[in-house]
């Protein structure tokens, strides 16, 4: 999978064992498999989260060769700005453009926005409520950053076409799990995923498939967070 620099020639013993794990054992683990589209979506988001830009190029090229949607790929990159900041996403945007140009994909891609500057706050607030519940209705009134969160993060990005709401929450989980140090936000978005129907089993599969790219510590942190939030939701569920 990842042999851009001819690692089979320079590091054969390492790369053989790594590829046996990452490209065979993990991919085919019983009960942990994902469809190709979801797996590529999760891995690309995870590589943004952990800042693996060179690996991102390799995986994106592979995904596009397997008919992964260029629009989906770009939407993953765009949404990452909200969770990583433009400073960390810019290299991935240029990398995606380079890979797509090499593949003969015409840029820019078709527009995906569904809001205007006049409607983004309202539509963003509606997206927040759909994900986290009606308690988010007036959250945006709690200060300018909360207003920006509703209008910019959710109104500018979550409302776009190309990915549905469940997919957008799933890649957000990947951004947060992969970068680490965002445990509070990670727990909130685990709740959002579960609330939308991305169940515990799916989140565990995503962590499993992304583990080779982020390592064990952040993967185990994500597993612990999934378990904790799931238990809390079950405990607080109406009897």
N, C-alpha and C positions, 0 to 999 in steps of 0.2 A: 504493500500500500504506500508506504512512505520511503522512497528510495531516490529522491531527487538528486542527492549528492553521492549516489552510487555507494551506499553504505554496505552493500553486500561485498564490495571490494575492499573497503577500508575497515569495516567493523563486522565481519561475517558472523562471528559467534554470537555477538550481542543481538544483531538485527534478526537472525534466524529465530532466536528464542522470543524476542519481542513480537515479531510478526505472528508466530505460532499462538501467542497469547491474545494479542490485540485483534488480529484479523481472522482468527479461527475459534479459539476457545471462548472468548467473550461474545463474539457475534452469534455463536451457535449454542450458548449455554441454555440448557433446558429450562423453560419457564421465564427466560429473560430476553427473548428475542423481540425485535421491533420490526415493523414494516420498513422498507428502504427509505420512504419519504420521511417518516418520523425520526428514524435513526440519523439521517443526514441533517435534518433540521436541528436536532438536539446537539449533534457534534459540532456543527458550524457555530451555533450559539455558545457552546462551551468553549470553543477555541477563542472566540471573541472575549469571553469572560476571563480566561487565563492568559490572554495576550499571545497566543501561539500563531502569529501571523504567517510564518513560513509553512507550518503544517496546514493552516487554513487554506492557503493557495492550493496545496496538493489535494486536500479533501474536496474543495470546491470544484476543482477540475474533474476529479473522479465522479462527484455527484452529478455534474452537468452531463458527463458522458453516460450516466445512468438515467438520463431524462429528468433529473431534478429541475424544477422550475426556476429559471433565472429571476423571475419576479419574487418568488418566495425567498431566494437567496438575498436579494437586495433588501427586502422587507426586514429580514433578520438583522442585517447590518444597520439599517436606518433606526430600528427600534433600540438597538444597543446604545445609541447615543444617550438615551434617558437614564441608563443604568451604569454606564461606564464613562460618559462624557466624551465630547467630540475629540479631545486631545488623544484619547486612547483608541477611538474608532476610526479616525482619519486614515491611518495606514491600512486598515482593512477595507475601507471604501475604495482606495486606490488599487489595492490588491485585487478586489473583486472586479473592478473595471478592467484591469490588465488581463485577468484570466478570461473574462467574457469576451474581450476584444480578440484574444488569441483563439478563442473558440468560434469566432465569426458571428457573435451575437451583436446585433445592432443596438447601440446606445444613443440616446437615453431610451429606457424601457417605457412602456405605456404608463401614463399617470394613474395613480391609485388613490388619490385623496378623495374623501367624501364630505369633508367639512370646509367651511370658509372661515376667515378670521372672525366673522360675526357669529358663527354657530359653534365654533370649536369648544367653548367653555360648556355650553349646554350639553353637547353630544359627549364630551369627555366625562362630565359628571354622570351622565347616563351609563356610560361604560363602566365607571367605577362602581355604580350601584349594581350593575349586572354581575360584576365579579365578586364584590365584597358584601353586598346586601344593601338594603334601604337606609341603613345608618350612615351611608356615605353621601346622602342627598345634599346636605349643606356643608360638607367637609371643606369645600373650596372657600367658604367664607372665613376660615380660621387664619387668615393672613395671606400675604402675597405669594409665599412659596406654595402653600396649599392651593392657591388659585392657579399658579403656574403648573402645578402637578396635574390638576384637572384639565386645563386648557391645552397645555403643551404635551405632556407625557401621554395622557389618555385621549385628548381631543385631536392632537396632530398625528398621533401614531396608531393607537389602538383602534381608531375608527377607519383606518385605511383598508382597502381591499388587498388581496394577495395572500393574507393569512386570516383565519377566523379568530374569534376571541379566545377559544380554547388553545389554539396553537400559539397565540401571542402570550398567554399566561405560561405556557410550557417553556417557551424560549426565555421568558423572564426568569423562571426558576433556574434555568441553565446559566444565565448570566450571573446570577447571585451566588449560586452554589460554586461556580468555577472561580470567581474572584476572591471569595472568602472575606471575612471581616464584616459581613452584612447579615448576621444571624437574625436580627429582628425583622428586617425586610424579607429575608428568606422565609421565615415562619409565616409572615403575612401572605406571601405569594404561594406558599404551600396551601394555606387556607383557601386562597382564591382558586387555585387549581382544583382542589377537592370540591369546592362549591360549584364549579362549572362542569364537573364530571370527569376530570382527569384524576382517576382514583389512585389509591396508594400503590396498587400493583403497577400501574403505568409509570408513576414517578420512580419507583424502585428499578424498573427496567431502564429508564433513562439514565439513572445514576450508574447502573451496571455497564451500559454501553459507552458511557463517557469516562469511566474510571481510568482507562489507559491514557487519557489525555490530560487528566488533572491530578492523578495519583490517589493514594489511599487516604491521607488525612482529610482532604476536602470532601471526598466521597463519603467517608464515615461520618463527617459532620452533617452532611446532607441527609444521610440515612437516619441519624439520631433526630434531626429536626422533623423529618417526615413522621417518624414514630410518635414523637411528642405531640405534634399538631393533630395527628389522627386520633390519638387517645383523648386529647382534650375535646375534640369535636364529638366523639362518641359519648364522652362523659356528660357533655352539655346538651346532647340531642334530646328533644322532647320524648318523654316516656310514653 
